[in-house]
Amino acid sequence: MSWKLDSDRPIYTQIVERLQIQIVSGEYGPGSRLPSVRDLAIEAGVNPNTMQRAFTELERLGLVTTNRSTGRQVTEETEMIQKTKNELAANQVRDFISRMSELGFEKKEIISLLKNEMKEETGND
Amino acid sequence: MTKTLVEINNLTKKYPAGPIAVKDISLTLEPGKIIGLLGPNGSGKTTLIKMLNGLLKPSAGTILIDGNSPGEVTKGAVSYLPEFTYLPENMKVNEIIEYFADFYADFKTERALKMLESLQIEPNANMKTLSKGTKEKVQLILVMSRDAKLYILDEPIAGVDPAARDYIIKTILANYNENATILLSTHIITDIENILDEVILLEKGTVIIHTTVEEIREQKGKSVDTYFREVFAC
């Protein structure tokens, strides 16, 4: 099956986001080799030039390195990966807060709702 | 460094008793691209494709493919999937493959057999026993098994079911040389838009848009499919 991609946003940004998550989650661990542009393009069902553009962006972000002999791999710098992970997390939190504010919740209420929810979750473990 | 694979200048086609099918089109196509040729019925897609293949003579203007006018030389560089199937009914699939291998120096028999296998088409089957959709798949396999510089596919996914469409799209992606260009005409944009670099939109014989898929998405914030529906909304 092809990857699920939104139809109203540029394709390469969605590929970058998806690969970022696969890297920070460890699915592609530090230093691990990435599939070729062609193979990944076929898997995703996207144009190989678009996949290439996404890889170039990941290289620019410092998450992926290209080596002439070993091909393309995830960076071995775990700090870089952690930094990306933190950024992605911060974005999620900001999104959450802004959506809660839209619903009319104040900061304190959001925090207490969050605490309650977390308690319930640990209670269910 | 941009190279040119196809250069079309002021191309016009007027049928003797009809309207002007193609009106003063100028286009440059680069190697290594997958390009969608889109437009409603009667917009000139097939007429343009037939001129690229030397099957119709332009009324005015020029076409150069890799530096040559459409004819004997360009037939060796262009792999063409016509809108309608032309394969003989009284042959077996593998006989047609042998026939193509004899005819085209760049035909890769092994690649054809591999594709048949993955699409679960029996090489020993008689053409006349195959469904319309399967015949279309055989024809696409034959076309994609050549190492051409330019693949011209006229409605490659029109007749097949959605599941096979996904597979055919992957077949196209897996089997073209990265320096080759694929020009494909279609009216089903949704399924194919993710694999396109560029789109050319024809209306009444003229090019009204020639841009990249990502540019449309970035600038309009919508899919090519949605955007074109708006352009053609009456």
Interface residues (C-beta under 8 A of the other chain):
Chain A: M1 S2 L5 S7 D8 R9 P10 I11 Y12 R38 A41 I42 A44 G45 V46 N47 P48 N49 T50 R53
Chain B: G32 K33 I34 D166 I169 K170 L173 A174 E178 T190 E193 N194 I195 L196 D197 V213 E214 R217 E218 G221 K222 S223 D225 T226
